[in-house]
């Protein structure tokens, strides 16, 4: 029972962290007092939050909610009690200021964490792992451990450094079912004696999921752009905003603004506009438009800057595959050195062990690079199937090609 409560609290923390700023924007754009607004929008994705009445009375339990959401709710309560919207604007200005600071430093921090991930997938294997493979056993376990650390850092990049509100909404869990294709493909490749079957199976088996997640990611970005355009047109409308939106063919019925397809900032825009259409106060739309423009500007800027991570992932994947192939190929020197090299403590046992574990190691590297790229670009490392076919495919191709040509480096 306790584990269940912790699971629910963790889920609520992520939801509240994601919803804090969007909820603040809804409250700022609504002509009503904030707790009244919350009461009306709770059924549209905020039902995990305490009832407005318990918030006002001070009996609400905020355990499990993020600090950012707690600040928003406290500002709402203070405004409700004072009856002055200026209190809301003043307190929420601090929340939005913190967000701007995060935005200014996020791309720098993401770049640093991506570099750190690179260290544990290519730089370290080129030194420590290669040396261990030549002088003794344990190279494979060290390589897997270091790559595992890189994988955890990749997850950290998406969950901590990337502003959670700006991440692509999580796709339906059913889209991950197609990853089961990896298992039959692996057994087929293993039966055909294909080199590194697990790594290649990851590349081929994740293709259906990649297509689904690509469509999901692009659809969510398109909805965000449409929501911003809806607010922009409504804010600049002369007369009734609804009539203008219908004339511009952005919506057909006001109820479309309440559709469950809107998520994150897109939901903030449509629910904020809904409040204005329902209760008046069109002058509040200018604030909503301003914030939505800032949101889109940041999203476009961050995605443009992180586009280079796609190139980084390809280069890293090729380097890793080539590095391990060269290390394995160096075994030919050991064979020629014979007893003389053996006396120096250099032998082939470490290389044999590394070669045995090479396929799982290459597969782990592929997952790490895919998670790092998904975290950097999408803000959701669990969207790694978007980049897994590319990363695993390049790692596998680099390994196969390097295995074929690396021995020539050590022969006359």
Buried (B, 14 or more C-beta within 10 A) or exposed (E): EEEEEEEEEEEBBEBBBBBBBBBBBBBBBBBBBBBBBBBBBBEBBBEBBBBBEEBBEEEBEBEBBBBBBBBBBEBBBBBBEEEEBEBBBEBBEEBBEBBEEBBEEBBEBBBEBBEBBBBBBBBBBBEBBBBBBBBBBBBBBBBBEBBBBBBEBBBBBBBEBBBBBBBBBBBEEEBBEBBEBBEEBBEEBEEEEBBBBBBBBBBBBBBBBBBBBEEBBEBBBEBBBBBBBBBBBBBEBEEEBBEBBBEEEBBEEBEBBBEEEBBBBBBBBBBBBBBBBBBEBBEBBEBBBEBBEBBBEBBEEBBEBBEEBBEBBBBBBBBBBBBBBBBBBBBBBBEEBEEEBEEEEBBBBBBBBBBEBBBBBBBBBBBBBBBBBBBBBBBBBBBBBBBBBBBBBBBBBBBBBBBEEBBEEBEE
